[in-house]
């Protein structure tokens, strides 16, 4: 099976939902994806965040695929860094 954009968009990602305050003290809601540490989508309501985060996910995955970046799938363990190989 080819792991293309549609394949990744249909995975059962681990969503992390939360609420925080912006710089003006106004609340906003966010959705992060555990497997993609750089991903965070924000909206004024959790309903809007849930409704629209996949648009940003599509763009994020497109960039990751085009740059050849490893995409950690749900359920996969992140590889441990061998620091001795990096910093002998």
C-alpha positions in Angstrom: 0.0 0.0 0.0 1.3 3.4 -0.9 1.4 5.8 2.0 0.2 8.9 0.3 -1.6 12.0 1.7 -5.0 10.3 1.7 -3.5 7.4 3.7 -2.2 9.7 6.4 -5.3 11.9 6.5 -7.4 8.8 7.4 -5.3 7.6 10.3 -6.7 7.6 13.8 -4.5 10.4 15.1 -4.2 11.0 18.9 -5.8 14.4 19.4 -5.0 16.5 22.4 -7.7 19.2 23.0 -7.3 22.1 25.4 -8.1 25.7 26.2 -5.7 28.6 27.0 -5.7 32.4 27.0 -4.3 34.5 24.2 -2.1 37.6 24.8 -5.1 39.7 25.5 -6.5 37.2 28.1 -9.2 35.9 25.8 -9.8 32.1 25.8 -9.2 30.0 22.7 -9.3 26.3 22.1 -6.6 24.2 20.5 -6.1 20.7 19.0 -2.6 19.2 19.0 -1.7 15.8 17.5 0.5 13.7 19.7 2.3 12.0 16.8 3.1 15.3 15.1 4.7 17.6 17.7 4.8 20.6 15.4 1.0 20.5 14.9 -1.3 22.8 16.7 -4.6 24.3 15.5 -6.4 27.1 17.3 -10.0 28.4 17.2 -12.3 30.5 19.3 -14.5 27.5 20.1 -13.7 23.7 20.4 -16.5 23.1 17.9 -14.7 25.2 15.3 -11.4 23.6 16.1 -12.8 20.1 15.6 -14.5 21.2 12.5 -11.4 22.8 10.8 -8.2 21.2 12.1 -8.1 18.7 9.3 -7.5 21.6 6.8 -4.2 22.4 8.6 -3.4 18.7 9.0 -3.6 18.3 5.3 -1.1 21.2 4.7 1.2 19.9 7.4 1.2 16.4 6.0 1.8 17.7 2.5 4.9 19.6 3.6 6.2 16.6 5.6 5.7 14.3 2.6 7.4 16.7 0.2 10.4 17.2 2.5 10.7 13.5 3.2 10.2 14.0 6.9 9.4 10.8 8.9 5.7 10.7 9.8 5.1 8.8 13.1 1.9 6.9 12.8 -0.5 6.3 15.7 0.7 3.4 17.8 4.3 3.6 16.5 7.1 4.2 19.0 9.4 7.1 18.4 13.0 5.8 17.7 15.4 6.6 20.5 18.2 8.9 19.6 21.7 7.3 19.8 23.6 10.3 21.2 26.9 8.5 20.8 26.5 8.5 17.0 25.5 12.1 17.0 28.0 13.4 19.6 31.0 11.0 19.7 
